[in-house]
Amino acid sequence: MHAFSHGTSSTPTAVAVPPALSLPVIEAEFPRHLHPYWPRLQENTRSWLREKRLMPADKVQEYADGLCYTDLMAGYYIGAPDEVMQAIADYSAWFFVWDDRHDRDVVHGRPAAWRRLRFQLHEALDSPREHLYHPDPLVAGFADSVVRLYSFLGEKWNARFARHFHAVIEAYDREFRNRTSGTVPTVEEYLQLRRLTFAHWIWTDLLETSAGYELPAAVRNSSVYRRAALLSQEFAAWYNDLCSLPKEIAGDEVHNLGISLIHHEGLTLEGAVTDMRQRVEGCVTEFLEAEEELDEFADSLADGSVRGKELSDAVKSCLGNMRNWFSSVYWFHHESGRYTVDSWDDRSTPPYVNNEAAGES
């Protein structure tokens, strides 16, 4: 099957999906959408990465569009006001750069640099305005993102976002320790950790900024809302693992669902791939059921009042974008230069990272 890539030029190009990674149900039942602000989004995020010194200017020029970070977000948060869409896209680009810094700190054995960054990010999350001019561009860029994201909804939403991201930072630290010690987590340990390192609840929180509405706890914490949200995120995390498994085995990684299945469950590589595909496909099937239930739940919130109608519409907006996440994640993995490992000069070193300087300033 092919899709049309929007990632590198104004002229769409066909992208082939390897048979082992093809999911016909996504291609058939999850139409792809793109936020109309996307062309400006791509241009502005390029500029932001340069201005915040998150990537060297030459690497931004050569690689930023092909990495498709803005495509991923523009295919997800449909309906978001342009300002919100831009803030989310910049934050997402920052997240990928942070993930790369974390990886380089592991690869180059820089525990002191990682520990310093970990504590600085915790501090910036709680007082972002005080860190806008931090000497480490990664901390300053994070602070800039957080200030903008905190401007859209209320203090309760901001506190929830901070609580969720503090947990993400600590999960990255657990991953750092696992990788440096060669510890492969059990399947259950990995699934719990993955929900944090993939930032399931962060991307779910941002659905509310897209809808322009802070959902009450009774709705967010309802089993029907959480089930649909979790399934969309689990699909994304596990599909990422499926696509990344060959390169992560080659790189002696310890964090991948397939690696945990092989190491702790005694599965062969083929058996692990089969298991992962079943889990990924199961997420899609279960989401289609959860989607109907949440849609009915949203209808029940429209009680004839203005507030009820607004709440119902907001939940439907969040649900629609949970659905969009499936197609956006799926095509991102086949269009982004982040996954074209076989084309790199050095399979262990992404060409878009500043490998020497990362974490050393």
Buried (B, 14 or more C-beta within 10 A) or exposed (E): BEBEBBBBEEEEEEBEBEEEBBBEEBBEEBEBBBBEBBBBBBEBBBEBBBEBBBBBEEBBEBBBBBBBBBBBBBBBBBBBBEEBBBBBBBBBBBBBBBEBBBBBBBBEEBEEBBEBBBEBBBBBBEEBEEBBEBEBBBBBBBBBBBBBBBEBBEEEBBEBBBEBBBBBBEBBBBBBEBBBEEEBBEBEBBBEBBBBBBBBBBBBBBBBBBBBBBBEEEBBEBEBBBBBBBBBBBBBBBBBBBBBBBBBBEEEBBBBBBBBBBBBEEBEBEBBBEBBBEBBBBBBEBBBEBBEBBBEBBEEBBEEEEEEEBBBBBBBBBBBBBBBBBBBBBBBBBBBBBBEBEEBEEEEEBBBBBBEEBBEE
